[in-house]
Amino acid sequence: MTSSGAAGASGAPAAPAPRKSVTGTRTTVAVLFLLPALVLLGALVVYPIGYSLIRSLYDQSGDGFAGVDNYRALFTDDGIRTALKNNVVWVVFAPTVATALGLVFAVLTERIRWGTAFKLVVFMPMAISMLAAGIIFRLVYDQDPDKGVANAVVVGVHDTFAESSAFPKAHPGRDSPLEAAGGGAFVTREPVRAGEPVALPLVGVAPERMPDDARDAAAPRPEPDKVTGTTWQDFTRGKGVGRLGEVDAGEPGYAGMRIEAVKDGRVVATAKASADGTFTLPAAADGALLRLPADNFKEPYNGLDWLGPTLVTPAIIGSYVWMWAGFAMVLIAAGLAAVPRELMEAARVDGANEWQVFRRVTVPMLAPVLAVVVVTLMINVLKVFDLVFIIAPGSSQDDANVLALELYRKGFAADQPGVASAIAVLLLLLVIPVMWFNVRRLRREVRR
């Protein structure tokens, strides 16, 4: 009987042959191959972290031990506290808004024929560097509506519903019958009389700012039982040309100027100047003072101060969302493609509308993908630097400050490497919980 037969007859299992690596590689050879990567990892990651931790415990010169003084500055320095507060705003809003927009884009593009082209356009900002995006949005948020797209839109919408004045700089000239009435209005010095024409000369409006329908001013003509007059630009180019207080050829009328007749503090009649500046008030204006309301002279609406202290952080977050919403959309669209369509159809058959399908089926099925996107963007915004540094002007950079920018400013502009190292350690501590959550979630996914 053979040995194998004897083993089989005895019923004892044969000892398994020792497992051998597929490539036959020994542990020593594997370590040798990994050694260059481990050296680079130590030189580029471990050493900088260790050195920053040690440097954060020393003073500005690097010779004296400072203990926790640099860390105490993290909570007492106004600039660092502002940066920390802004980082909280960034972490809460930027990933949330970008992910929400990415989810909406991903769901909607599944229902349109040109969805691929739309995804390409939305994802295109990802090909632009942070520096270039910062320069673009510095121009987008320019205060001048002729340069800044954002204010051009805001001013266009505002002027659609509230017409701006054509005479923001107009004011009475020398020996004028008008005087300031407070609040930006002007009023005649003496009451007016019916049948006696009134001259209301003003100066100070640039020729290019005059209304398009304005024509050469006409002298007022008397009418019985009515108050007539003219309001015009009492200025003619050229030395010695024209007479002050009289309508001269080539002087334009203030077309659209509103005139009020006021008696005992009450408006009794109103009129609007025609294209040549002439106006007519009824007999009720007899004995009243004529007032040019402040609305005639208010400054034109110039839009929002996007890069001012109040709006600079939301404005920069908007530019970040513009860049990263496409990233969120692509990842969510990939996850959406893996969602079983049978679940959605079953929900519709059961009577669910589209909003209910989206809220109770689509979003729960996409929860793992949404978590990946949110966590990735949270880590990204904790390190945001470029956009804030480029977009925020010097006057409001303190208000838009974030930890990464404050690290740069403390380390180079203020020459405080110890405090800068402490900020770097703080950033590391803030990122670690997010990374730990991401690693734990990935391990949970692998077990499934």
DOZA-328466 format. One record per residue (C-alpha): residue number from 1; y, x, z. Coordinates in nm, 3 decimals, decimal comma. Example, Ala and Ser with C-alpha at 12.3 -4.5 7.8 and 13.67 -1.06 7.14 Angstrom:
REM residues 2
{atom 1; {-0,450; 1,230; 0,780}}
{atom 2; {-0,106; 1,367; 0,714}}
//
This chain:
REM residues 448
{atom 1; {0,000; 0,000; 0,000}}
{atom 2; {0,345; 0,131; -0,089}}
{atom 3; {0,621; 0,192; 0,164}}
{atom 4; {0,827; -0,094; 0,019}}
{atom 5; {0,529; -0,321; 0,048}}
{atom 6; {0,481; -0,215; 0,410}}
{atom 7; {0,844; -0,289; 0,485}}
{atom 8; {0,808; -0,627; 0,324}}
{atom 9; {0,491; -0,703; 0,513}}
{atom 10; {0,646; -0,614; 0,847}}
{atom 11; {0,940; -0,843; 0,772}}
{atom 12; {1,208; -0,587; 0,876}}
{atom 13; {1,508; -0,575; 0,638}}
{atom 14; {1,572; -0,255; 0,452}}
{atom 15; {1,872; -0,049; 0,575}}
{atom 16; {2,176; -0,095; 0,344}}
{atom 17; {2,278; 0,204; 0,139}}
{atom 18; {2,604; 0,366; 0,255}}
{atom 19; {2,910; 0,224; 0,069}}
{atom 20; {3,092; 0,460; -0,152}}
{atom 21; {3,445; 0,439; -0,282}}
{atom 22; {3,469; 0,306; -0,635}}
{atom 23; {3,654; 0,615; -0,746}}
{atom 24; {3,461; 0,846; -0,517}}
{atom 25; {3,788; 0,949; -0,349}}
{atom 26; {3,769; 1,103; -0,008}}
{atom 27; {4,015; 1,024; 0,271}}
{atom 28; {4,165; 1,370; 0,252}}
{atom 29; {4,234; 1,334; -0,121}}
{atom 30; {4,395; 0,990; -0,064}}
{atom 31; {4,623; 1,136; 0,203}}
{atom 32; {4,724; 1,420; -0,029}}
{atom 33; {4,817; 1,172; -0,300}}
{atom 34; {5,016; 0,960; -0,050}}
{atom 35; {5,189; 1,259; 0,107}}
{atom 36; {5,478; 1,286; -0,151}}
{atom 37; {5,553; 0,916; -0,108}}
{atom 38; {5,542; 0,949; 0,271}}
{atom 39; {5,777; 1,249; 0,257}}
{atom 40; {6,025; 1,053; 0,043}}
{atom 41; {5,994; 0,752; 0,270}}
{atom 42; {6,066; 0,967; 0,572}}
{atom 43; {6,358; 1,147; 0,406}}
{atom 44; {6,522; 0,837; 0,258}}
{atom 45; {6,443; 0,571; 0,519}}
{atom 46; {6,312; 0,701; 0,852}}
{atom 47; {6,547; 0,998; 0,887}}
{atom 48; {6,870; 0,803; 0,806}}
{atom 49; {6,771; 0,531; 1,053}}
{atom 50; {6,691; 0,784; 1,325}}
{atom 51; {7,005; 0,987; 1,261}}
{atom 52; {7,225; 0,673; 1,265}}
{atom 53; {7,072; 0,568; 1,594}}
{atom 54; {7,138; 0,911; 1,749}}
{atom 55; {7,490; 0,942; 1,596}}
{atom 56; {7,585; 0,602; 1,738}}
{atom 57; {7,552; 0,749; 2,087}}
{atom 58; {7,810; 1,026; 2,028}}
{atom 59; {8,188; 1,029; 2,009}}
{atom 60; {8,412; 1,079; 1,706}}
{atom 61; {8,364; 1,457; 1,697}}
{atom 62; {7,986; 1,431; 1,730}}
{atom 63; {7,979; 1,678; 2,020}}
{atom 64; {8,037; 1,455; 2,322}}
{atom 65; {7,783; 1,200; 2,438}}
{atom 66; {7,945; 0,854; 2,438}}
{atom 67; {7,653; 0,645; 2,556}}
{atom 68; {7,703; 0,279; 2,480}}
{atom 69; {8,080; 0,307; 2,426}}
{atom 70; {8,040; 0,266; 2,050}}
{atom 71; {7,827; -0,043; 2,101}}
{atom 72; {8,083; -0,181; 2,344}}
{atom 73; {8,337; -0,154; 2,061}}
{atom 74; {8,126; -0,394; 1,856}}
{atom 75; {8,231; -0,675; 2,090}}
{atom 76; {8,585; -0,562; 2,178}}
{atom 77; {8,725; -0,447; 1,842}}
{atom 78; {8,906; -0,733; 1,665}}
{atom 79; {8,809; -0,613; 1,318}}
{atom 80; {8,438; -0,595; 1,403}}
{atom 81; {8,445; -0,936; 1,573}}
{atom 82; {8,608; -1,090; 1,266}}
{atom 83; {8,347; -0,922; 1,045}}
{atom 84; {8,065; -1,054; 1,265}}
{atom 85; {8,209; -1,407; 1,254}}
{atom 86; {8,241; -1,391; 0,875}}
{atom 87; {7,884; -1,264; 0,845}}
{atom 88; {7,767; -1,571; 1,035}}
{atom 89; {7,958; -1,791; 0,788}}
{atom 90; {7,802; -1,600; 0,498}}
{atom 91; {7,447; -1,629; 0,634}}
{atom 92; {7,482; -2,001; 0,701}}
{atom 93; {7,655; -2,117; 0,383}}
{atom 94; {7,589; -1,872; 0,097}}
{atom 95; {7,204; -1,891; 0,094}}
{atom 96; {7,211; -2,266; 0,162}}
{atom 97; {7,451; -2,350; -0,121}}
{atom 98; {7,288; -2,110; -0,369}}
{atom 99; {6,940; -2,246; -0,291}}
{atom 100; {7,056; -2,608; -0,310}}
{atom 101; {7,219; -2,551; -0,648}}
{atom 102; {6,913; -2,362; -0,770}}
{atom 103; {6,692; -2,654; -0,664}}
{atom 104; {6,914; -2,908; -0,841}}
{atom 105; {6,928; -2,697; -1,158}}
{atom 106; {6,552; -2,639; -1,157}}
{atom 107; {6,473; -3,010; -1,118}}
{atom 108; {6,729; -3,132; -1,370}}
{atom 109; {6,644; -2,878; -1,640}}
{atom 110; {6,290; -3,015; -1,650}}
{atom 111; {6,431; -3,342; -1,785}}
{atom 112; {6,653; -3,215; -2,067}}
{atom 113; {6,555; -3,085; -2,407}}
{atom 114; {6,780; -2,782; -2,391}}
{atom 115; {6,666; -2,683; -2,040}}
{atom 116; {6,573; -2,328; -2,143}}
{atom 117; {6,918; -2,260; -2,285}}
{atom 118; {7,077; -2,401; -1,969}}
{atom 119; {6,859; -2,178; -1,749}}
{atom 120; {6,961; -1,878; -1,959}}
{atom 121; {7,331; -1,954; -1,910}}
{atom 122; {7,293; -2,009; -1,535}}
{atom 123; {7,085; -1,693; -1,491}}
{atom 124; {7,317; -1,478; -1,705}}
{atom 125; {7,552; -1,377; -1,416}}
{atom 126; {7,258; -1,190; -1,262}}
{atom 127; {7,297; -0,937; -1,543}}
{atom 128; {7,652; -0,860; -1,423}}
{atom 129; {7,704; -0,602; -1,152}}
{atom 130; {7,875; -0,694; -0,825}}
{atom 131; {8,168; -0,471; -0,921}}
{atom 132; {8,220; -0,647; -1,254}}
{atom 133; {8,181; -0,990; -1,090}}
{atom 134; {8,442; -0,893; -0,832}}
{atom 135; {8,691; -0,796; -1,102}}
{atom 136; {8,622; -1,120; -1,290}}
{atom 137; {8,681; -1,339; -0,986}}
{atom 138; {8,986; -1,140; -0,879}}
{atom 139; {9,138; -1,266; -1,204}}
{atom 140; {8,989; -1,616; -1,170}}
{atom 141; {9,158; -1,656; -0,830}}
{atom 142; {9,495; -1,516; -0,939}}
{atom 143; {9,786; -1,714; -0,790}}
{atom 144; {9,966; -1,743; -1,125}}
{atom 145; {9,826; -2,050; -1,312}}
{atom 146; {9,895; -1,870; -1,640}}
{atom 147; {9,643; -1,602; -1,538}}
{atom 148; {9,405; -1,754; -1,283}}
{atom 149; {9,157; -2,007; -1,420}}
{atom 150; {9,105; -2,172; -1,080}}
{atom 151; {9,475; -2,245; -1,029}}
{atom 152; {9,517; -2,347; -1,393}}
{atom 153; {9,261; -2,622; -1,334}}
{atom 154; {9,407; -2,723; -0,997}}
{atom 155; {9,763; -2,735; -1,132}}
{atom 156; {9,649; -2,929; -1,439}}
{atom 157; {9,480; -3,192; -1,225}}
{atom 158; {9,775; -3,210; -0,983}}
{atom 159; {10,035; -3,248; -1,258}}
{atom 160; {9,829; -3,524; -1,416}}
{atom 161; {9,887; -3,745; -1,112}}
{atom 162; {10,211; -3,598; -0,976}}
{atom 163; {10,464; -3,484; -1,235}}
{atom 164; {10,644; -3,166; -1,136}}
{atom 165; {11,022; -3,132; -1,152}}
{atom 166; {11,193; -2,974; -1,450}}
{atom 167; {11,494; -2,864; -1,241}}
{atom 168; {11,360; -2,660; -0,946}}
{atom 169; {11,652; -2,415; -0,945}}
{atom 170; {11,937; -2,655; -1,026}}
{atom 171; {12,235; -2,660; -0,790}}
{atom 172; {12,608; -2,748; -0,798}}
{atom 173; {12,841; -2,486; -0,937}}
{atom 174; {13,192; -2,387; -0,836}}
{atom 175; {13,438; -2,676; -0,778}}
{atom 176; {13,157; -2,928; -0,825}}
{atom 177; {13,199; -3,292; -0,707}}
{atom 178; {12,852; -3,255; -0,550}}
{atom 179; {12,762; -3,110; -0,212}}
{atom 180; {12,435; -3,044; -0,029}}
{atom 181; {12,302; -3,345; 0,160}}
{atom 182; {12,013; -3,179; 0,343}}
{atom 183; {11,647; -3,169; 0,254}}
{atom 184; {11,724; -3,032; -0,093}}
{atom 185; {11,926; -3,333; -0,216}}
{atom 186; {12,286; -3,336; -0,342}}
{atom 187; {12,546; -3,613; -0,298}}
{atom 188; {12,897; -3,678; -0,434}}
{atom 189; {13,186; -3,592; -0,206}}
{atom 190; {13,367; -3,919; -0,277}}
{atom 191; {13,248; -4,276; -0,347}}
{atom 192; {13,235; -4,378; -0,713}}
{atom 193; {13,413; -4,672; -0,873}}
{atom 194; {13,301; -4,910; -1,148}}
{atom 195; {13,473; -4,840; -1,479}}
{atom 196; {13,541; -4,478; -1,385}}
{atom 197; {13,299; -4,228; -1,548}}
{atom 198; {13,136; -3,974; -1,315}}
{atom 199; {13,061; -3,612; -1,400}}
{atom 200; {12,766; -3,450; -1,218}}
{atom 201; {12,752; -3,090; -1,345}}
{atom 202; {12,478; -2,853; -1,229}}
{atom 203; {12,375; -2,497; -1,306}}
{atom 204; {12,076; -2,274; -1,245}}
{atom 205; {11,807; -2,401; -1,483}}
{atom 206; {11,674; -2,150; -1,735}}
{atom 207; {11,696; -2,278; -2,095}}
{atom 208; {11,318; -2,250; -2,140}}
{atom 209; {11,263; -2,473; -1,835}}
{atom 210; {11,468; -2,763; -1,969}}
{atom 211; {11,269; -3,076; -2,063}}
{atom 212; {11,142; -3,087; -2,420}}
{atom 213; {11,327; -3,412; -2,491}}
{atom 214; {11,663; -3,285; -2,364}}
{atom 215; {11,954; -3,305; -2,612}}
{atom 216; {12,312; -3,188; -2,609}}
{atom 217; {12,498; -3,364; -2,329}}
{atom 218; {12,735; -3,647; -2,414}}
{atom 219; {13,054; -3,727; -2,227}}
{atom 220; {13,031; -4,047; -2,021}}
{atom 221; {13,200; -4,360; -2,150}}
{atom 222; {13,357; -4,612; -1,913}}
{atom 223; {13,206; -4,960; -1,891}}
{atom 224; {13,359; -5,248; -1,695}}
{atom 225; {13,173; -5,348; -1,378}}
{atom 226; {12,934; -5,055; -1,418}}
{atom 227; {12,920; -4,698; -1,297}}
{atom 228; {12,854; -4,455; -1,581}}
{atom 229; {12,825; -4,080; -1,581}}
{atom 230; {12,662; -3,766; -1,714}}
{atom 231; {12,456; -3,496; -1,546}}
{atom 232; {12,417; -3,179; -1,745}}
{atom 233; {12,385; -2,800; -1,746}}
{atom 234; {12,747; -2,689; -1,708}}
{atom 235; {12,699; -2,346; -1,857}}
{atom 236; {12,752; -2,202; -2,204}}
{atom 237; {12,639; -1,854; -2,299}}
{atom 238; {12,918; -1,611; -2,383}}
{atom 239; {13,224; -1,489; -2,196}}
{atom 240; {13,512; -1,734; -2,190}}
{atom 241; {13,312; -2,001; -2,371}}
{atom 242; {13,319; -2,358; -2,235}}
{atom 243; {13,524; -2,534; -1,970}}
{atom 244; {13,401; -2,571; -1,616}}
{atom 245; {13,333; -2,932; -1,513}}
{atom 246; {13,359; -3,066; -1,869}}
{atom 247; {13,088; -3,139; -2,124}}
{atom 248; {13,101; -2,871; -2,393}}
{atom 249; {12,909; -2,848; -2,719}}
{atom 250; {12,563; -2,696; -2,680}}
{atom 251; {12,529; -2,776; -2,310}}
{atom 252; {12,206; -2,976; -2,258}}
{atom 253; {12,182; -3,293; -2,057}}
{atom 254; {11,943; -3,320; -1,762}}
{atom 255; {11,698; -3,562; -1,923}}
{atom 256; {11,501; -3,759; -1,665}}
{atom 257; {11,724; -3,672; -1,367}}
{atom 258; {11,704; -3,952; -1,110}}
{atom 259; {12,029; -4,080; -0,958}}
{atom 260; {12,059; -4,306; -0,653}}
{atom 261; {12,359; -4,509; -0,532}}
{atom 262; {12,372; -4,502; -0,151}}
{atom 263; {12,575; -4,732; 0,076}}
{atom 264; {12,553; -4,712; 0,454}}
{atom 265; {12,243; -4,496; 0,426}}
{atom 266; {12,065; -4,748; 0,204}}
{atom 267; {11,981; -4,712; -0,168}}
{atom 268; {12,142; -5,002; -0,356}}
{atom 269; {12,076; -4,893; -0,716}}
{atom 270; {11,890; -4,624; -0,910}}
{atom 271; {11,902; -4,487; -1,263}}
{atom 272; {11,741; -4,218; -1,471}}
{atom 273; {11,937; -3,994; -1,705}}
{atom 274; {11,865; -4,028; -2,074}}
{atom 275; {11,798; -3,739; -2,311}}
{atom 276; {12,171; -3,655; -2,336}}
{atom 277; {12,218; -3,673; -1,958}}
{atom 278; {12,408; -4,004; -1,951}}
{atom 279; {12,320; -4,277; -1,701}}
{atom 280; {12,440; -4,627; -1,610}}
{atom 281; {12,433; -4,799; -1,271}}
{atom 282; {12,499; -5,169; -1,207}}
{atom 283; {12,802; -5,312; -1,026}}
{atom 284; {12,618; -5,279; -0,694}}
{atom 285; {12,691; -4,906; -0,709}}
{atom 286; {13,068; -4,964; -0,686}}
{atom 287; {13,197; -4,783; -0,377}}
{atom 288; {12,869; -4,599; -0,315}}
{atom 289; {12,794; -4,230; -0,299}}
{atom 290; {12,576; -4,096; -0,580}}
{atom 291; {12,279; -3,892; -0,462}}
{atom 292; {12,049; -3,665; -0,660}}
{atom 293; {11,722; -3,686; -0,459}}
{atom 294; {11,535; -3,373; -0,356}}
{atom 295; {11,243; -3,474; -0,580}}
{atom 296; {11,454; -3,366; -0,877}}
{atom 297; {11,463; -3,009; -0,750}}
{atom 298; {11,129; -2,946; -0,579}}
{atom 299; {10,945; -2,633; -0,682}}
{atom 300; {10,659; -2,692; -0,927}}
{atom 301; {10,311; -2,701; -0,778}}
{atom 302; {10,165; -2,352; -0,809}}
{atom 303; {9,806; -2,415; -0,704}}
{atom 304; {9,611; -2,293; -0,403}}
{atom 305; {9,633; -1,954; -0,240}}
{atom 306; {9,266; -1,878; -0,303}}
{atom 307; {9,292; -1,521; -0,177}}
{atom 308; {9,509; -1,603; 0,123}}
{atom 309; {9,384; -1,577; 0,483}}
{atom 310; {9,252; -1,933; 0,492}}
{atom 311; {9,052; -1,959; 0,170}}
{atom 312; {8,955; -1,600; 0,093}}
{atom 313; {8,608; -1,614; 0,253}}
{atom 314; {8,505; -1,947; 0,090}}
{atom 315; {8,643; -1,818; -0,242}}
{atom 316; {8,431; -1,501; -0,225}}
{atom 317; {8,125; -1,702; -0,121}}
{atom 318; {8,186; -1,915; -0,432}}
{atom 319; {8,170; -1,605; -0,652}}
{atom 320; {7,846; -1,500; -0,479}}
{atom 321; {7,692; -1,843; -0,541}}
{atom 322; {7,797; -1,817; -0,907}}
{atom 323; {7,593; -1,497; -0,933}}
{atom 324; {7,284; -1,589; -0,730}}
{atom 325; {7,231; -1,958; -0,805}}
{atom 326; {7,050; -1,850; -1,123}}
{atom 327; {6,814; -1,630; -0,921}}
{atom 328; {6,730; -1,924; -0,695}}
{atom 329; {6,686; -2,154; -0,994}}
{atom 330; {6,434; -1,925; -1,167}}
{atom 331; {6,216; -1,884; -0,856}}
{atom 332; {6,227; -2,254; -0,773}}
{atom 333; {6,151; -2,350; -1,134}}
{atom 334; {5,843; -2,125; -1,124}}
{atom 335; {5,728; -2,299; -0,807}}
{atom 336; {5,805; -2,639; -0,954}}
{atom 337; {5,582; -2,566; -1,253}}
{atom 338; {5,288; -2,528; -1,012}}
{atom 339; {5,345; -2,862; -0,838}}
{atom 340; {5,070; -3,110; -0,940}}
{atom 341; {5,226; -3,381; -1,153}}
{atom 342; {4,962; -3,626; -1,031}}
{atom 343; {5,132; -3,641; -0,692}}
{atom 344; {5,465; -3,738; -0,844}}
{atom 345; {5,306; -3,998; -1,072}}
{atom 346; {5,111; -4,144; -0,780}}
{atom 347; {5,433; -4,176; -0,580}}
{atom 348; {5,603; -4,355; -0,870}}
{atom 349; {5,307; -4,590; -0,909}}
{atom 350; {5,337; -4,671; -0,537}}
{atom 351; {5,695; -4,782; -0,598}}
{atom 352; {5,896; -4,474; -0,502}}
{atom 353; {6,222; -4,419; -0,686}}
{atom 354; {6,327; -4,079; -0,820}}
{atom 355; {6,524; -3,986; -0,509}}
{atom 356; {6,228; -4,067; -0,287}}
{atom 357; {5,994; -3,866; -0,512}}
{atom 358; {6,233; -3,574; -0,494}}
{atom 359; {6,282; -3,592; -0,116}}
{atom 360; {5,928; -3,677; -0,004}}
{atom 361; {5,713; -3,505; -0,268}}
{atom 362; {5,901; -3,237; -0,462}}
{atom 363; {6,090; -3,071; -0,176}}
{atom 364; {5,792; -3,056; 0,066}}
{atom 365; {5,572; -2,907; -0,206}}
{atom 366; {5,842; -2,647; -0,280}}
{atom 367; {5,896; -2,557; 0,087}}
{atom 368; {5,722; -2,213; 0,062}}
{atom 369; {5,929; -2,119; -0,244}}
{atom 370; {6,250; -2,243; -0,085}}
{atom 371; {6,174; -2,032; 0,222}}
{atom 372; {6,130; -1,722; 0,003}}
{atom 373; {6,463; -1,783; -0,171}}
{atom 374; {6,656; -1,853; 0,150}}
{atom 375; {6,515; -1,551; 0,334}}
{atom 376; {6,581; -1,320; 0,038}}
{atom 377; {6,941; -1,440; 0,009}}
{atom 378; {6,994; -1,411; 0,385}}
{atom 379; {6,893; -1,045; 0,377}}
{atom 380; {7,116; -0,996; 0,074}}
{atom 381; {7,428; -1,152; 0,227}}
{atom 382; {7,393; -0,953; 0,547}}
{atom 383; {7,459; -0,644; 0,335}}
{atom 384; {7,730; -0,791; 0,109}}
{atom 385; {8,007; -0,538; 0,045}}
{atom 386; {8,112; -0,513; -0,320}}
{atom 387; {8,250; -0,863; -0,369}}
{atom 388; {8,456; -0,858; -0,050}}
{atom 389; {8,592; -0,510; -0,119}}
{atom 390; {8,696; -0,594; -0,477}}
{atom 391; {8,811; -0,958; -0,457}}
{atom 392; {9,000; -0,966; -0,126}}
{atom 393; {9,351; -0,816; -0,164}}
{atom 394; {9,480; -0,577; 0,097}}
{atom 395; {9,691; -0,848; 0,261}}
{atom 396; {9,386; -1,064; 0,344}}
{atom 397; {9,103; -0,812; 0,352}}
{atom 398; {9,107; -0,817; 0,732}}
{atom 399; {9,048; -1,194; 0,720}}
{atom 400; {8,759; -1,158; 0,470}}
{atom 401; {8,603; -0,861; 0,649}}
{atom 402; {8,222; -0,839; 0,684}}
{atom 403; {8,002; -0,591; 0,870}}
{atom 404; {7,913; -0,378; 0,567}}
{atom 405; {8,279; -0,346; 0,471}}
{atom 406; {8,380; -0,272; 0,831}}
{atom 407; {8,111; -0,002; 0,842}}
{atom 408; {8,272; 0,161; 0,537}}
{atom 409; {8,622; 0,128; 0,679}}
{atom 410; {8,529; 0,269; 1,020}}
{atom 411; {8,325; 0,554; 0,874}}
{atom 412; {8,571; 0,670; 0,607}}
{atom 413; {8,916; 0,515; 0,644}}
{atom 414; {8,932; 0,524; 1,027}}
{atom 415; {8,713; 0,835; 1,068}}
{atom 416; {8,500; 0,682; 1,344}}
{atom 417; {8,144; 0,777; 1,245}}
{atom 418; {8,004; 0,686; 1,587}}
{atom 419; {8,129; 0,326; 1,563}}
{atom 420; {8,020; 0,310; 1,199}}
{atom 421; {7,669; 0,420; 1,300}}
{atom 422; {7,664; 0,153; 1,571}}
{atom 423; {7,754; -0,110; 1,309}}
{atom 424; {7,470; 0,021; 1,090}}
{atom 425; {7,226; -0,016; 1,380}}
{atom 426; {7,356; -0,368; 1,443}}
{atom 427; {7,298; -0,459; 1,079}}
{atom 428; {6,943; -0,323; 1,106}}
{atom 429; {6,880; -0,533; 1,415}}
{atom 430; {7,012; -0,842; 1,237}}
{atom 431; {6,789; -0,785; 0,934}}
{atom 432; {6,469; -0,715; 1,130}}
{atom 433; {6,410; -1,075; 1,254}}
{atom 434; {6,456; -1,209; 0,902}}
{atom 435; {6,214; -0,949; 0,762}}
{atom 436; {5,965; -1,022; 1,042}}
{atom 437; {5,978; -1,392; 0,959}}
{atom 438; {5,922; -1,314; 0,589}}
{atom 439; {5,623; -1,083; 0,659}}
{atom 440; {5,468; -1,337; 0,892}}
{atom 441; {5,506; -1,612; 0,634}}
{atom 442; {5,349; -1,393; 0,363}}
{atom 443; {5,049; -1,318; 0,587}}
{atom 444; {5,009; -1,688; 0,651}}
{atom 445; {5,009; -1,750; 0,277}}
{atom 446; {4,742; -1,482; 0,223}}
{atom 447; {4,512; -1,644; 0,483}}
{atom 448; {4,528; -1,970; 0,291}}
//
